[in-house]
Amino acid sequence: MMAIYVDNARLPLGRMIMCHMTADTLEELHDAADRLGLRREWYQGPPETAHPHYDISLSRRHRAIRELDAQEVSTREIVSVARGLVRREALRTPRGRW
């Protein structure tokens, strides 16, 4: 079962309002992104950013909740989930290979 998380951030980007999406594993995160029609180059994660995630529009946030059963969490909670993902991936992946 996929575990996807979206936060309650409201960050302006041009005319859009964005929030964050992450998951328990990179595979789940990228699968969710694919299902929502996100481009892989929109992924943000190590080493460029500390926490693996996608910035998503509010409309895609609603789709993630409705279609992927994403859990709504606070920004603080999503950072905690993303940190756990970083730790798990570090154990699975050779050093420096995201």
C-alpha positions as CSV (number, residue, x, y, z in Angstrom):
1,M,0.0,0.0,0.0
2,M,1.3,3.4,-1.0
3,A,2.0,6.0,1.7
4,I,1.8,9.4,0.2
5,Y,1.8,12.7,2.2
6,V,0.9,16.2,1.3
7,D,1.4,19.2,3.6
8,N,-0.7,22.3,4.3
9,A,1.9,24.8,3.0
10,R,0.6,27.6,0.8
11,L,3.6,28.9,-1.1
12,P,3.1,31.3,-4.0
13,L,4.8,30.4,-7.3
14,G,3.7,32.9,-10.0
15,R,-0.1,32.6,-10.2
16,M,-0.1,29.2,-8.5
17,I,-0.1,28.2,-4.8
18,M,2.1,25.3,-4.1
19,C,2.5,22.7,-1.3
20,H,4.8,19.6,-0.9
21,M,4.3,15.9,-1.5
22,T,6.6,13.1,-0.2
23,A,6.2,9.4,0.5
24,D,7.7,6.6,2.6
25,T,10.0,5.5,-0.3
26,L,11.4,7.1,-3.4
27,E,9.6,4.5,-5.5
28,E,6.2,5.5,-4.0
29,L,7.0,9.2,-4.4
30,H,7.9,8.9,-8.1
31,D,5.0,6.6,-8.7
32,A,2.6,9.1,-7.2
33,A,4.2,11.9,-9.2
34,D,3.8,9.8,-12.4
35,R,0.1,9.2,-11.6
36,L,-0.5,12.9,-11.0
37,G,1.3,13.8,-14.3
38,L,4.3,15.5,-12.7
39,R,7.6,15.6,-14.7
40,R,10.5,13.8,-13.1
41,E,12.7,16.9,-13.5
42,W,10.4,18.6,-10.9
43,Y,11.6,16.2,-8.2
44,Q,13.6,17.9,-5.5
45,G,15.9,15.9,-3.3
46,P,19.5,15.2,-2.2
47,P,22.0,16.5,-2.9
48,E,20.3,19.7,-4.2
49,T,17.8,19.8,-1.3
50,A,17.7,18.2,2.1
51,H,14.4,16.5,1.8
52,P,13.0,14.4,-1.1
53,H,9.7,15.9,-2.4
54,Y,7.8,17.4,-5.2
55,D,6.2,20.9,-5.1
56,I,2.6,20.4,-6.2
57,S,-0.2,22.8,-7.0
58,L,-3.3,22.8,-4.8
59,S,-5.3,21.1,-7.6
60,R,-2.8,18.2,-7.7
61,R,-2.8,18.2,-3.9
62,H,-6.6,17.6,-4.0
63,R,-6.1,14.9,-6.6
64,A,-3.5,13.2,-4.5
65,I,-5.9,13.1,-1.5
66,R,-8.8,11.9,-3.6
67,E,-7.1,9.5,-6.1
68,L,-4.0,8.3,-4.1
69,D,-5.4,8.5,-0.6
70,A,-2.6,10.9,0.4
71,Q,-2.5,11.8,4.0
72,E,-2.8,15.5,4.9
73,V,-0.1,16.5,7.3
74,S,1.5,19.7,8.6
75,T,4.7,21.1,7.1
76,R,6.5,20.0,10.2
77,E,5.2,16.4,9.8
78,I,6.1,16.3,6.2
79,V,9.7,17.3,7.0
80,S,9.8,14.5,9.5
81,V,8.5,11.9,7.0
82,A,11.0,13.2,4.4
83,R,13.9,12.9,6.9
84,G,12.9,9.3,7.5
85,L,12.9,8.7,3.8
86,V,16.5,10.1,3.6
87,R,17.6,7.8,6.4
88,R,16.1,4.7,4.8
89,E,17.4,5.5,1.4
90,A,20.9,6.1,2.8
91,L,20.9,2.6,4.2
92,R,19.7,1.1,0.9
93,T,21.7,3.2,-1.6
94,P,25.5,3.4,-2.1
95,R,26.9,6.7,-0.7
96,G,26.0,9.7,-2.8
97,R,23.7,7.9,-5.3
98,W,20.2,9.3,-5.3
